[in-house]
Amino acid sequence: MTSSAEPVSRAERKKQELRREIIDAAFDCFAERGYHATGIADVATRLGIGHGTFYRYFQNKRDIVDHVVDELVARITGALTAENAPDAVSTLAEYREQSARIGESLARIFGEDPRVPRLLLFEAPGIDRAMAERILDLFDLAAAMTAAYLSHGVELGYLRADLDVGNTARAINGMILGSAITTLRTPEDQRALSEAVRRVMYDGIASS
């Protein structure tokens, strides 16, 4: 049986590699100079390429940020399929295990390159109004995703029936966001913070 997927040519691989190198160089420049102070010339000079080469891959530096957001959304949604899909579990014990897997997946996605959450949380909202709205839309998407898990739990009865699904989803995501910001400075705290978030989700903070 043959695969229907077309093999990636050497030329295409080289294009993908250069595209990634441009993104990496842009991130380095953003970190050193700030987004607004970075010019296309700075990125091109760092890589030793001409302006024309840059524009074959991206329209402008804002296009790079759009690409990073698109890629991030695709990777997150990809991590929430199969055994991590909202309807993949049927008991609280299974949901606990699923939440731990999802937490580890998200930690890998954000931890692979700390420049990504730093850009999205601190730089991107100040680029322009449209980008600020796009980041807010991303948070709304995350809330809707979390709400789908909570709604499933309420429907099956392993989460409380009177749960305010929408606001609980936002509260959970707020804890996750706070953890992400903290681990930008102290990445070694990531595992303990994830566990603390899950304990608040399931056990609360009241003394038994």
N, C-alpha and C positions, 0 to 999 in steps of 0.2 A: 504494500500500500504506500502511495506517495503522498507527501504533504502538499497541501494546496497553497501554503505560504511561500511567497516569492523570496528567495535568498537576497540579503542585502548586499549590494555591490560594494566593492572597495571604495569607489568614488563616493557613494552615498555615506559609507561609514566615515570617510574623511570629512565630509560636509557636516555630519552630526558632531564629530569631534571638535571641529572648529566652532560650531555654534555653541557648544558647551564651553569652550575656551573663552569665547566672547562674553558669555554670561559670567563666568568666573572672574574675568578681568574687570568687568563692570562692577561686580560686587566688591572687589578689592578697592576700586576707586571710590565707590559710594562710602565704604567704611572709612577711608582715609580723608576724603574731601567733603563728604555729604552728597546727597543726590543732586541738589540744585547747583552745586559748585563743580560738578563733574561734567566735562564735555565729551563729545564723541572723540575728539582728538586725544584726550587722556586715555580712553579705552584702546584706541587704535595704536597709540604709541607704546602702551604697556605690552601689547601683543606683537608689535612690529608689523602691523598690517596697514594697508591704505584705507582711507575713508570709504572708497568704493566697495572694498571687501566687506566692511561693516554693513553697509546699506544693502548688500545682497542678502543679508540674513535678518536684519531688523530695520524698521523704518526710522526709529529714533531710540533714545535711551528709555523712554516710557514704554515702548514696545517690549523691552526686556522684562520690565516689571509685570506687564500683562501676561507674558509667556510664563513667568515664574508662578503667577497666581493660577493660571490654567493647569500647569503641571502639578501644582500642589493639590488642587481640587481633584484632579484625576487620580492621584496617588491615594488620597484619603478615601475617596469613594471606592477605589479598588480594594482597600483594606477592609471595607465593610460589606464584603460579599461572602458567599458560601457559609462557613460555620460562624462567621461574624455578622451575618445579616440580621436585621431586627426580628424576623420570624423564625430564626434557626434554633431557638431554645424554648423550653416549655415549663421550666421550674426556676425558682430563685437560685438554687445551687448552680444550675447551668448558666444563669444570667451572671452570677458572680464570676464564674470561670471565663465567660465570654468577655466581660468587662475588663478582666485582667489581660486577656489576649489583645483586645483593642487598645488598651493603654500602652502595651509594649510595642504594638505596631506604630501607633502615633508617635511614641517616643523615638523610635528609629527614624521615622520620616523627618521629624523636626531636628533630631540630634545629629543626623548625618552632616548637615551644614547649618550651624547656628546663625549664619548670615541670613538665611531665609526668614525665620521668625522675627529676627531683628529688623529686617527691611519691612516686612509686612506690618509689624506692630508699631514701629516708631518712625520710619521714613515714608512709607507709601501713603498713609493718610494725609500727609502734608504736600503731596505732589500737586494735586489739583482737586477740585470738587468732585469730578467724575470718578477719580481713583478713590477718594474718601468714601463715596457712595458704594463703590465696588467692594471695598473692604468691609463695610457695614453689611452689604448683601452676603458676603462670605460668612459673617457671623450669624446672619439669619438662616443661611443654609445649614450651618452647623447645629443651630437650635432645632431646626426641623428634623434633622437626622436623629438627634438625641431624643426628641419627642416621639419619634417612631418606635424606638425601643421601649420607652415608658408606656406608650399606648398599648403596645403588644402585651406588656406585663400586666397592665390593668385588665385588659380583655381576658387574659388567661387566669387572672386571679392571684398571681404571685406578687403583685404590687397592689397597694391599697386602693380601694375603689374611689375614694374621695381625693385622689392625687390631682393637684393642679398641674396637669401635664406640661402646658406651655411654659409657665413660670419656673417649674422645677427643672425643665430642660435648660432654661437660661441660667439658672443658679448653678447647675452642675457644670455647664460650660464656663461660667465665670470662675469656678474653682480651677478648672483645667487651664484656663487662660492665665490665671495668677501663677499656677505652677510653672507654666511655660516661661513666663517672664522671669521667675526666680531662677530657673535652671539655666538661663542665659549666662548668669554670673557664677552659679554654683551647680554645674551639671551633675556633680556627684550626688546631689540631693534628689535626683529625678525619681528613683525607685521608691524612696521613702515618701515623697510627696504624692505619688500615684496611689500608694497604699493608704495614705491619710485621706485622700479624696474618696476612695472607695469605702472606707470605714464610715465617713460621714454620710455617704449615700445610703448605706445599708443599716448601720447601727445607730446613727445619730450621735449626739454628744452627751446625752443624759446618763446619769449613773443608773445602773441596773438595780 
